[in-house]
Amino acid sequence: MGSISRMGPGYLPMVLSYGLIIIGALITIRAIRQGESRIEHAYWRPMVFVMGSILVFAFLIPRGGLVLSTFLVTILSSFGARKTHWRNTIVLGILMALLTALVFIKLLGLPISVWPK
């Protein structure tokens, strides 16, 4: 872990996690003091499709390559919205796939397969 004078590799994640715990506790205390017990309606559709697209990306990137995975994540995430303009979504998917390939393969030089094997 380390200390503040000699930080180890686990020091920053530990400090950030404690900070998040403190912020969460403060938000919880503030909510309890206000006394409102009304819970807002949860929007399941965006949560399911966005989280599902992340899981699809994690499963597909070793097999399908970066371009196909990014394109499918963009398309699947768009199902979270009620009104989807498919032409815009497909164009966005293509642009995102090309941009991620440019950034991660060309600029950063990461050893990720670009296309399906």
C-alpha positions as a printed Julia matrix, in Angstrom:
117×3 Matrix{Float64}:
   0.0     0.0     0.0
   2.51    2.56    1.08
   2.1     5.83    2.93
   1.69    9.46    1.96
   5.47    9.97    1.95
   6.2     6.71    0.09
   3.23    5.79   -2.07
   2.91    2.26   -3.32
   0.8     0.99   -6.24
  -2.29    0.5    -4.05
  -2.21    3.85   -2.31
  -4.19    5.94   -4.83
  -7.0     3.36   -5.27
  -7.26    3.11   -1.47
  -7.5     6.89   -1.05
 -10.07    7.15   -3.84
 -12.18    4.35   -2.37
 -12.17    5.99    1.07
 -13.16    9.27   -0.57
 -16.08    7.6    -2.34
 -17.18    5.94    0.9
 -17.16    9.29    2.7
 -19.08   11.02   -0.1
 -21.64    8.19   -0.13
 -22.07    8.43    3.64
 -22.58   12.2     3.44
 -25.19   11.82    0.7
 -26.97    9.12    2.74
 -27.01   11.26    5.89
 -28.33   14.24    3.94
 -31.1    12.14    2.4
 -32.13   10.75    5.8
 -32.25   14.25    7.33
 -34.52   15.57    4.58
 -36.99   12.85    5.45
 -38.39   12.25    2.0
 -39.02    8.56    1.51
 -40.22    8.8    -2.07
 -38.14    6.66   -4.42
 -37.97    7.8    -8.0
 -38.99    5.55  -10.82
 -36.07    3.5   -12.14
 -35.5     3.52  -15.87
 -34.56   -0.08  -16.56
 -34.31    0.07  -20.32
 -31.19    2.29  -20.5
 -29.51    0.42  -17.65
 -30.1    -2.98  -19.22
 -28.97   -2.04  -22.71
 -25.92    0.0   -21.69
 -24.7    -2.62  -19.2
 -25.51   -5.37  -21.7
 -23.52   -3.62  -24.4
 -20.52   -3.41  -22.06
 -20.76   -7.15  -21.43
 -21.05   -7.81  -25.18
 -17.97   -5.67  -25.76
 -15.98   -7.57  -23.13
 -17.02  -10.9   -24.65
 -16.63   -9.88  -28.3
 -13.39   -7.88  -28.38
 -11.03  -10.9   -28.27
 -13.06  -12.71  -30.94
 -14.55   -9.97  -33.11
 -11.88   -7.31  -33.07
 -12.0    -3.68  -32.04
 -13.93   -2.28  -35.0
 -16.82   -4.76  -34.91
 -17.04   -4.67  -31.11
 -17.18   -0.88  -30.98
 -19.77   -0.73  -33.75
 -22.03   -3.27  -31.98
 -21.66   -1.53  -28.63
 -22.84    1.72  -30.2
 -25.84    0.02  -31.82
 -26.81   -1.93  -28.67
 -26.47    1.14  -26.44
 -28.82    3.06  -28.7
 -31.62    0.63  -27.8
 -31.62    2.27  -24.37
 -33.26    5.37  -25.84
 -36.95    5.33  -26.64
 -36.56    7.26  -29.86
 -33.63    6.14  -31.96
 -32.74    7.59  -35.34
 -31.17    4.59  -37.02
 -29.31    6.48  -39.72
 -27.6     8.64  -37.1
 -26.87    5.61  -34.91
 -25.24    3.68  -37.76
 -23.15    6.69  -38.77
 -22.14    7.2   -35.13
 -21.23    3.5   -34.85
 -19.02    3.68  -37.93
 -17.33    6.87  -36.76
 -16.77    5.49  -33.25
 -15.29    2.27  -34.66
 -12.9     4.17  -36.91
 -11.96    6.61  -34.16
 -11.23    3.87  -31.62
  -9.13    2.0   -34.18
  -7.22    5.19  -34.94
  -6.61    6.06  -31.29
  -5.88    2.65  -29.79
  -4.14    0.94  -32.72
  -2.38    3.72  -34.62
  -1.71    6.39  -31.99
  -1.23    4.28  -28.85
   0.05    1.15  -30.61
  -1.91   -1.32  -28.49
  -1.77   -4.93  -29.61
  -5.53   -5.37  -30.15
  -6.89   -7.18  -33.18
  -8.75   -4.76  -35.43
 -10.9    -7.27  -37.32
 -12.38  -10.69  -36.48
  -9.93  -13.56  -36.56
